[in-house]
Amino acid sequence: TAIEIWVLFTHRPIGRSGPRILAYDIGTLVVALLVGAIVGRWIHSGAAQDPEKWALHLYLAIMAGGMGFNIMVAVAGILRNLVFFPRQHAAPAQGAG
C-alpha cells in the first residue's frame, strides 16, 4: 500500500504537474479511504449475526477494506494518467519536414 501511494504521487503523466493533479491525488486517497472503511465495516457487521466467529469477520474486514483501498487507488491512478490528465506530446521540431 505504501508503494502504491508513493507511485501515485511520483509517477505523473509526462508534461503534467501542478495543483490540479495534486488535488486529484489527494481526492483519490480520501475516496479510497472511505471505500475501504465502508467495505470493511460492511463485512465486519456480519459479526453481529455470528458472534462466535468475530475474529474471522474482523480479519476479513481488514483484508477486504485494504483491498478496496488498493483497487480504488490503482483504478484512479490509471484513469488519471489515461483519461483525465493524458500525456502532453512535445511540439515538432522547427526544421522537421
N, C-alpha and C positions, 0 to 999 in steps of 0.2 A: 504494500500500500504506500509506503514512504517513497519507493522508487517511482511508482505511478504518479504521485503528486509532484515529485521532482521533474519528471518528464513533462507533465502538463505545463509547468511554469517555465521550463527551459527550452523546449523544442517547439518553437513557433514557426509558422509559415515564413518562407524566405521573403524578405522585404516588408514584413509586417511587424509592428510593435506599437506600443503606446498604451494609453489608459483604457481604450475600449477593449483590447484583448485582456488586459489585467482584470477589468471588471467582469468580463466573461468568465475568466478562470476562477475568480473568487465566487461568482454566482454559481458556477459548476460545483464547487466544493460545498456550498451551502445546500444546494438542491440534493447533491449526493448524500450528504449527512442526513438530511430529512428523510430521503428514501430509505437509507439504511436503518434509521431509527424506526420508521413506520413498519418496515418488513420485519425487523427484529421483534418489535412489540407485538405485532400480529401473530407471529409464531409463538412467542412466549405466553400469549394469552391462552394458548391451549393447555398450559399447566394448570389452569383453574379447573378444567374438566377432568384431569387425570393427575391428582396431587402426588401419587406415588412415583411418577416419572418426571418430577420437576427438574431434576438435574439434566435429563436428556433434553427437555424443552429449552432449558437455559443454554445448553451447548448449541443446539440447532438454531436458536435465536441469534446467538453471537455469530455463528458461521454464515447464516443467511443474511443477516444485516451487513456483515462485512462484504459479502459477495454482491449484494445490491449496491453498496457504495462503489466497489470496484467496477462493476458493469456501467454504472452511471458515469463515472469519470472517464472510462475508456470510450464510451459512445460519444460523450460530449467533446472529448479531445479530437476524435475522428471528424465529427461534424464541424468543429471549429476550423480544422485545417482544410477540409474539402468543400464545405458549403458556405459557412458564414464569413470566413476570412481566407479566401483562396490565395494561393501564392501569386505574387506580382511578378510578371515577366520583365526582364530588362529590355530597354529600348534598343532597337537595332543600331548597329554602328553607322556613323555618317557615311563612310566610304564604301559600305557594302552595296553590292548590287550588280 
